[in-house]
Amino acid sequence: MAVAIYMDVHIPRAITVGLRLRGVDVITAQEDNSANLADQELLERATALRRVLFTFDDDLLIEATKRQVQGNPFTGLIYAYPSRVSIGSCIRDIEIIAKAAELDDIANRVEFLPL
C-alpha cells in the first residue's frame, strides 16, 4: 500500500501539484482546515489521518525528536531545508517514498530530503 502524504502550510503548491500528477495521495493542511494548528497538533492530525507529514519547518524536527525520545508514536516526518532542495527533487524523492515504502517503514522516523 502506498504512503499518503500530508503537506505542511509552508510547502509550495507546485510540489503538491507535481505529486498529484504522479499519482501520489496528497492532502494539504489548508484543504484539511488545519492551516493554523500548532506543530504538535499538526503532527497529531497527520498521524490521525495515517499520513506522513512533509515540512520545511525546523520546529517539527524538534517535535518529532521529542516524540521519538518519549516513545510517542507518529506516522513519520519528511523534512527538507528549502534552500537546499529544488521543487523537482522534492517531487521525485517524495514520490519514491510514497510509492516504494509502507507506512510501517517510515512510522516514528524522520526522512531528510534530498534522499
C-alpha positions as CSV (number, residue, x, y, z in Angstrom):
1,M,0.0,0.0,0.0
2,A,1.3,3.5,-0.9
3,V,2.2,6.0,1.7
4,A,-0.2,9.0,1.8
5,I,1.3,12.5,2.3
6,Y,0.2,15.4,4.4
7,M,1.6,18.8,3.4
8,D,2.5,21.5,5.9
9,V,1.3,25.0,5.2
10,H,4.9,26.1,4.2
11,I,5.1,23.7,1.2
12,P,4.8,25.4,-2.2
13,R,1.7,24.4,-4.2
14,A,3.9,23.3,-7.1
15,I,5.1,20.4,-5.1
16,T,1.6,19.3,-4.2
17,V,0.5,19.6,-7.8
18,G,3.6,17.7,-9.1
19,L,3.0,14.8,-6.7
20,R,-0.7,14.6,-7.6
21,L,0.3,14.5,-11.3
22,R,2.4,11.5,-10.5
23,G,-0.5,9.7,-8.7
24,V,0.7,10.4,-5.1
25,D,-2.1,10.7,-2.5
26,V,-1.6,14.2,-1.1
27,I,-3.7,16.5,1.2
28,T,-2.6,19.9,2.4
29,A,-3.2,21.4,5.8
30,Q,-5.1,24.2,4.1
31,E,-7.5,21.7,2.4
32,D,-7.9,19.9,5.8
33,N,-8.8,23.2,7.5
34,S,-5.7,22.7,9.7
35,A,-3.5,25.6,8.5
36,N,-3.5,27.3,11.9
37,L,-2.6,24.3,14.0
38,A,0.5,24.3,16.2
39,D,3.3,22.0,15.2
40,Q,2.4,19.3,17.8
41,E,-1.3,19.4,16.7
42,L,-0.3,19.2,13.0
43,L,1.8,16.1,13.6
44,E,-1.1,14.6,15.6
45,R,-3.5,15.4,12.8
46,A,-1.3,13.8,10.1
47,T,-1.0,10.8,12.4
48,A,-4.7,10.6,12.9
49,L,-5.2,10.5,9.1
50,R,-2.4,7.9,8.8
51,R,-0.4,10.3,6.6
52,V,3.3,11.2,6.6
53,L,3.8,14.9,7.2
54,F,6.1,16.8,4.8
55,T,7.5,20.1,6.0
56,F,10.2,22.7,5.7
57,D,9.6,23.7,9.4
58,D,12.6,23.1,11.7
59,D,10.3,23.2,14.7
60,L,8.7,20.0,13.5
61,L,12.0,18.3,13.7
62,I,12.1,19.1,17.4
63,E,8.6,17.8,17.9
64,A,9.4,14.5,16.1
65,T,12.6,14.0,18.1
66,K,10.7,14.7,21.3
67,R,8.2,12.0,20.3
68,Q,10.9,9.5,19.4
69,V,12.6,10.0,22.8
70,Q,9.3,9.7,24.7
71,G,8.2,6.7,22.6
72,N,5.1,8.7,21.5
73,P,4.2,7.3,18.0
74,F,3.6,9.3,14.9
75,T,3.3,8.3,11.2
76,G,6.5,9.8,10.1
77,L,8.0,13.1,9.0
78,I,9.7,14.1,5.8
79,Y,11.9,17.2,6.1
80,A,13.7,19.3,3.6
81,Y,15.6,22.5,4.1
82,P,14.0,24.7,1.4
83,S,17.2,26.4,0.1
84,R,19.0,23.1,-0.2
85,V,16.4,21.2,-2.3
86,S,14.6,22.0,-5.5
87,I,10.9,21.6,-6.2
88,G,11.7,18.9,-8.7
89,S,13.9,16.9,-6.3
90,C,11.2,17.2,-3.6
91,I,8.6,15.8,-6.0
92,R,10.9,13.0,-7.2
93,D,12.0,12.0,-3.7
94,I,8.6,12.1,-2.1
95,E,7.2,10.1,-5.0
96,I,9.8,7.4,-4.3
97,I,8.9,7.3,-0.6
98,A,5.2,7.3,-1.3
99,K,5.3,4.5,-3.8
100,A,8.1,2.3,-2.5
101,A,7.6,2.5,1.2
102,E,5.0,1.1,3.6
103,L,3.6,3.2,6.4
104,D,5.4,0.9,8.9
105,D,8.7,1.6,7.2
106,I,8.6,5.4,7.9
107,A,6.5,5.4,11.1
108,N,8.3,7.2,14.0
109,R,11.1,8.2,11.7
110,V,12.3,11.4,10.1
111,E,13.4,11.2,6.5
112,F,15.6,14.0,5.1
113,L,15.5,15.3,1.5
114,P,17.2,15.1,-0.8
115,L,17.5,11.3,-0.4
